[in-house]
Amino acid sequence: MRKLAATYIFPGNRPPVKNGLLVCDDDGTVVELQERADNWCEEAGVEYYSGVIVPGFVNAHCHLELSHLHKKTEDKTGMGGFIGQINKLRKAEPGLVLKAMQLADRLMWAAGIAAVGDVSNSGISIPVKQKSKTTYHTFVEAFGFHPSRAERAFDLAVQARNEFNQSGLPASIVPHSPYSVSESLFMKIQEEAVQNRGILSIHNQESQAEEQFFKEGTGPIADHLQHNIGLDVSHWQAGRSTPLNTALEFLPVENTLLLVHNTFTSENDLKDLELQRSKENTFLALCPGSNLYIENALPPVELFRKHRMNICLGTDSLASNTALSILKEMITLQQNFPDVQLEELISWACVNGAEALHISNTFGSFDAGKKPGVNLLTGVQLKNLQLTEHTKVKRLL
């Protein structure tokens, strides 16, 4: 039995408890969270910490497979430049890729991340995930811009998904983005989603180049498809719809959906989203570090708050970020959106991500019976409860 006390304890799904006492079994299962009076006395066997105790973080969007590309891409090149770099650098010696994933997995655990929604294009990450202390849900991502590639792309995704499932790892098949998946491939993914009720994830409105490609059929993404990959884009019909509406046409409303990035999502987009889907099973996964790295832009967080969207946090990959740290993402949001309170940030980093990945029965909050992990945040401005550039995380359980 461990008893942990701190200046504040944030349960993750309700207001913070000042001078709280968190009682956990030795394996990390929460027994109770006690509220104590301000005049509490020290007790034997209680670990006292100056700082803030929070549940383990949930990284709702990551690309573990790209960990070997850390510090190998140029930043602020825009989406066209970034995907061009990835296309050239992605292939590497399997041993190198494996070691990079193992290191990234260990660093996420040390950074207080208890669970991850990880995007994969193959089964190469299976050995890492099987041995990891972290819980993973794998989004097996399908690419296939040209209709002629649909069947092959889907078959590869099914093969990878089956490899994860046979290894005891949960996985679901998802589309990469509205601009990289043909209608015929979307329909195959849709049928699969309806049949298996898997969690869906899709990169959404991450760049201005995406908007340009949908409106005009031109720009950096069109150039990448034609010149970097050598694809025929003559079938593409620009001006028909927005990226978001294109995706929503094929993503069943019954399935939980993570819309990832949303850097250039507008109020009209949100209104369309609210007309077509329930908010209860729709989540916006924000990756501010990656957005700044690629596009030098941030998503309209205040707009999302105005519409009461379910927000969760991700890191994207080490190809597009300097670290896989949910705390770092929270600090970036705190610095750029000072009206967002720490309680709200922690709910985004913990319980909302757990709900999006269907693991909130174990992770995300300090409810009795859960085993969410326990993090200590130091360097927090305790007077007004704000993160600072000096805030650090230490895993306690």
C-alpha positions in Angstrom: 0.0 0.0 0.0 1.3 3.5 -0.9 -0.1 6.8 0.4 0.8 9.8 -1.7 0.2 13.4 -0.6 0.8 16.6 -2.5 -0.1 20.3 -2.5 -2.8 19.5 -5.0 -4.1 16.3 -6.5 -5.9 16.5 -9.8 -8.2 13.5 -10.2 -8.5 14.0 -14.0 -12.3 14.1 -14.1 -13.3 16.5 -11.3 -11.9 19.6 -9.5 -8.5 19.4 -7.9 -8.2 18.4 -4.2 -5.9 20.6 -2.1 -3.7 18.7 0.4 -5.2 15.5 -0.9 -4.1 12.0 -0.1 -4.1 9.3 -2.8 -4.1 5.7 -1.5 -3.0 3.0 -4.0 -2.2 -0.7 -3.8 1.4 -1.7 -4.5 0.4 -2.5 -8.1 -0.9 1.0 -8.6 -4.6 0.3 -8.3 -6.4 3.3 -6.8 -8.0 2.6 -3.4 -9.3 6.1 -2.6 -8.6 9.8 -2.9 -9.1 11.5 0.5 -9.8 15.2 1.0 -8.1 16.6 4.1 -8.6 19.8 6.0 -6.0 22.5 5.7 -4.8 21.8 9.3 -3.9 18.2 8.6 -1.1 16.6 10.5 1.8 14.5 9.2 1.2 10.8 9.3 3.6 7.9 9.3 3.9 6.0 6.0 2.7 8.9 3.9 4.9 10.2 1.0 4.7 14.0 0.9 5.4 16.0 -2.3 5.4 19.7 -3.0 3.7 20.0 -6.4 0.8 18.5 -8.3 -0.1 14.8 -8.6 -2.0 13.8 -11.8 -3.0 10.6 -13.5 -0.7 9.0 -16.1 -0.9 10.8 -19.4 -2.6 9.4 -22.6 -0.8 10.2 -25.8 -3.7 9.9 -28.3 -1.7 10.3 -31.5 1.8 9.1 -32.1 3.9 7.5 -34.9 6.3 5.2 -33.1 7.5 3.8 -36.5 9.1 7.2 -37.4 11.2 7.5 -34.2 14.4 6.8 -36.2 13.8 10.1 -38.0 14.5 12.2 -34.9 16.4 15.4 -35.9 16.6 14.3 -39.5 13.9 16.6 -41.0 13.8 20.3 -41.5 11.1 22.2 -39.6 8.6 24.8 -40.9 8.7 23.5 -44.5 4.9 23.1 -44.7 3.1 19.8 -45.3 4.3 19.4 -48.9 7.9 19.8 -47.8 7.5 17.5 -44.8 5.9 14.6 -46.5 8.5 14.9 -49.3 11.2 14.5 -46.7 9.5 11.5 -45.1 9.1 9.9 -48.4 12.9 10.0 -48.9 13.9 9.2 -45.4 11.4 6.7 -44.2 13.1 3.4 -45.3 15.9 2.4 -43.0 17.6 -0.7 -41.7 15.1 -2.6 -39.5 17.5 -3.0 -36.6 18.0 0.8 -36.4 14.2 1.4 -36.6 13.6 -1.1 -33.8 16.2 0.4 -31.5 14.8 3.9 -32.1 11.2 2.6 -31.2 12.5 0.9 -28.1 14.2 4.1 -26.9 11.1 6.2 -27.7 8.9 3.8 -25.8 11.1 4.0 -22.7 11.2 7.8 -22.9 7.4 8.1 -23.1 7.1 5.9 -20.0 9.6 8.0 -18.2 7.7 11.1 -19.3 4.6 9.9 -17.5 2.7 8.5 -20.5 0.6 5.5 -19.5 -1.2 4.8 -22.8 -0.7 5.6 -26.5 -2.8 5.7 -29.6 -0.1 4.8 -32.2 -0.3 5.0 -35.9 1.4 2.1 -37.7 1.8 1.1 -41.4 3.1 -2.4 -40.6 3.7 -4.9 -37.8 7.3 -3.7 -37.1 6.4 -2.2 -33.8 4.8 -5.4 -32.4 7.9 -6.6 -30.4 8.3 -3.2 -28.8 4.6 -3.0 -27.8 4.5 -6.5 -26.5 7.3 -5.8 -24.0 6.3 -2.2 -23.2 5.0 -1.1 -19.8 2.8 1.3 -21.8 -0.7 0.3 -23.1 -1.1 0.7 -26.9 -4.0 0.9 -29.2 -2.6 0.7 -32.8 -4.3 2.5 -35.7 -3.2 0.5 -38.8 -3.2 3.2 -41.4 -4.2 2.7 -45.0 -2.8 4.9 -47.8 -4.0 4.8 -51.4 -4.7 8.0 -53.4 -5.3 6.3 -56.7 -8.3 4.0 -56.9 -6.2 1.3 -58.6 -4.3 0.8 -55.3 -7.4 0.4 -53.1 -7.6 -3.4 -52.9 -3.8 -3.8 -52.4 -3.7 -1.1 -49.7 -6.6 -2.5 -47.8 -5.2 -6.0 -47.9 -1.9 -4.8 -46.5 -3.8 -3.1 -43.7 -5.8 -6.2 -42.9 -2.7 -8.2 -42.8 -1.0 -5.8 -40.3 -4.1 -5.5 -38.2 -4.3 -9.3 -37.9 -0.7 -9.5 -36.9 -1.3 -7.1 -34.0 -4.5 -8.9 -32.9 -2.7 -12.3 -33.0 0.0 -10.8 -30.8 -2.6 -9.8 -28.2 -2.5 -6.1 -29.2 -5.7 -4.2 -30.0 -5.7 -2.5 -33.4 -8.2 -1.0 -35.9 -7.9 -0.1 -39.6 -8.0 3.7 -40.3 -7.6 6.0 -43.3 -4.5 8.3 -43.3 -6.1 11.5 -44.5 -8.9 12.8 -46.8 -6.4 13.6 -49.5 -4.4 10.3 -49.5 -7.3 7.8 -49.6 -9.4 7.2 -52.7 -13.2 6.8 -52.5 -12.9 3.0 -53.2 -10.4 2.6 -50.3 -12.6 4.7 -48.0 -15.5 2.4 -48.8 -13.5 -0.7 -47.8 -12.4 1.0 -44.6 -16.0 2.0 -43.9 -17.3 -1.5 -44.4 -14.6 -2.8 -42.0 -15.4 -0.2 -39.4 -19.1 -1.0 -39.5 -18.4 -4.7 -39.1 -15.8 -4.5 -36.3 -16.8 -1.2 -34.6 -13.1 -0.3 -34.4 -11.9 3.1 -33.2 -11.3 5.4 -36.1 -8.6 8.1 -36.5 -7.7 10.4 -39.4 -5.4 13.3 -40.0 -7.7 16.3 -40.6 -7.0 19.8 -41.9 -3.4 19.7 -40.8 -2.2 22.2 -43.4 -3.1 25.0 -45.8 -1.8 22.8 -48.6 -4.6 20.3 -47.8 -7.2 23.1 -48.1 -5.7 24.2 -51.4 -5.7 20.7 -52.9 -9.4 20.3 -52.1 -10.4 23.7 -53.4 -8.2 23.9 -56.5 -6.4 20.6 -57.0 -3.1 22.4 -56.9 -0.3 23.2 -54.5 2.3 21.3 -52.5 0.3 18.1 -52.0 -0.6 17.9 -55.7 3.1 18.4 -56.5 4.1 15.7 -54.0 1.6 13.1 -55.4 2.7 13.8 -59.0 6.4 14.4 -58.7 7.6 12.7 -55.5 5.4 9.6 -55.8 4.7 9.7 -59.6 0.9 9.3 -59.3 -1.7 10.2 -61.8 -4.0 12.8 -60.3 -6.3 13.3 -63.3 -9.2 11.6 -61.5 -9.1 14.1 -58.6 -12.1 16.4 -58.6 -11.4 19.7 -56.7 -14.0 22.0 -55.4 -16.6 19.4 -54.5 -16.2 19.4 -50.7 -14.1 20.2 -47.7 -11.5 17.7 -46.4 -13.6 17.2 -43.3 -16.9 16.6 -45.1 -15.1 14.2 -47.5 -13.9 12.1 -44.6 -17.2 12.2 -42.7 -19.1 10.8 -45.6 -17.2 7.5 -45.1 -16.7 7.4 -41.3 -19.6 5.6 -39.6 -21.3 7.7 -36.9 -21.5 4.7 -34.6 -17.7 4.4 -34.4 -15.5 6.5 -32.0 -13.6 9.0 -34.2 -10.4 10.9 -33.5 -9.9 13.8 -35.8 -6.2 14.6 -35.5 -4.4 18.0 -35.8 -7.4 20.2 -37.0 -4.9 23.1 -37.4 -7.0 24.8 -40.0 -10.5 23.7 -39.0 -13.0 26.5 -39.2 -16.3 27.3 -37.3 -18.2 26.2 -40.4 -16.4 22.9 -40.3 -17.4 22.4 -36.6 -21.0 23.2 -37.5 -20.9 20.5 -40.2 -19.3 18.1 -37.7 -22.0 18.8 -35.1 -24.7 18.2 -37.7 -23.3 14.8 -38.7 -21.9 13.3 -35.6 -22.5 13.0 -31.8 -20.0 14.9 -29.7 -19.9 12.0 -27.3 -17.9 9.7 -29.6 -16.0 12.4 -31.5 -12.6 13.7 -30.3 -10.2 16.3 -31.5 -6.6 15.1 -31.0 -4.3 18.2 -30.9 -0.6 17.9 -31.5 0.6 21.5 -31.1 4.3 20.7 -31.1 4.0 19.0 -34.4 1.8 21.8 -35.9 4.5 24.4 -35.0 7.2 22.2 -36.4 5.6 21.6 -39.8 3.3 24.5 -40.4 4.4 27.0 -37.8 0.7 27.3 -36.8 -1.6 26.2 -33.9 -5.1 24.9 -34.0 -8.0 27.3 -33.0 -8.2 26.0 -29.4 -10.6 28.8 -28.2 -13.0 27.9 -31.1 -13.0 24.3 -30.0 -13.6 25.3 -26.4 -16.5 27.5 -27.5 -18.1 24.5 -29.2 -17.4 22.3 -26.2 -15.5 19.8 -28.3 -13.8 16.8 -26.7 -10.1 17.6 -26.8 -7.3 15.1 -26.3 -3.6 15.5 -26.8 -0.9 13.8 -28.9 2.7 14.2 -29.8 2.8 13.0 -33.4 6.2 11.6 -34.2 9.9 12.3 -33.6 10.1 13.2 -37.2 7.8 16.2 -36.6 8.5 17.0 -32.9 11.4 17.5 -30.6 10.1 15.0 -28.0 7.3 12.6 -27.2 6.1 14.5 -24.2 2.5 15.2 -23.3 3.7 17.6 -20.6 5.5 19.6 -23.3 2.3 19.8 -25.4 0.4 21.1 -22.3 3.0 23.7 -21.7 2.9 24.9 -25.3 -0.9 25.2 -25.0 -0.7 27.0 -21.7 1.8 29.5 -23.1 -0.3 30.2 -26.2 -3.8 30.0 -24.7 -3.5 31.4 -21.2 -7.3 31.2 -20.6 -7.1 27.4 -20.5 -7.0 26.3 -16.9 -4.8 23.6 -15.6 -7.7 21.4 -14.7 -8.9 21.5 -18.3 -5.5 20.8 -19.7 -5.2 17.7 -17.4 -8.6 16.4 -18.5 -7.4 16.7 -22.1 -4.1 14.9 -21.3 -5.7 12.2 -19.2 -9.3 11.2 -19.1 -10.3 12.5 -22.6 -7.6 10.5 -24.3 -8.5 7.4 -22.2 -12.2 7.8 -23.4 -11.1 8.2 -27.0 -9.1 5.0 -26.9 -11.8 3.1 -25.0 -9.6 2.5 -21.9 -11.2 4.8 -19.4 -12.1 1.8 -17.2 -8.4 1.7 -16.3 -6.8 5.0 -17.3 -7.4 8.7 -17.1 -8.6 9.4 -13.6 -8.1 8.6 -9.9 -11.3 6.6 -9.4 -11.3 3.6 -7.1 -10.4 0.4 -8.9 -8.5 2.1 -11.8 -4.8 1.8 -12.4 -4.0 5.0 -14.3 -0.4 5.6 -13.3 0.6 8.5 -11.0 2.7 11.5 -12.1 4.1 14.3 -10.0 4.4 17.7 -11.6 7.0 20.1 -10.1 7.8 23.6 -11.1 4.0 24.5 -11.3 3.0 28.0 -10.3 0.9 26.9 -7.4 -0.6 30.3 -6.6 -2.6 30.4 -9.8 -2.1 26.8 -10.8 -0.3 27.3 -14.1 2.4 25.3 -15.9 5.7 27.0 -16.6 8.6 26.4 -18.8 10.3 24.9 -15.7 7.5 22.3 -15.0 8.8 18.8 -15.0 7.1 15.4 -14.6 8.2 12.5 -12.4 6.5 9.1 -12.5 5.6 7.9 -9.0 3.6 4.8 -10.0 
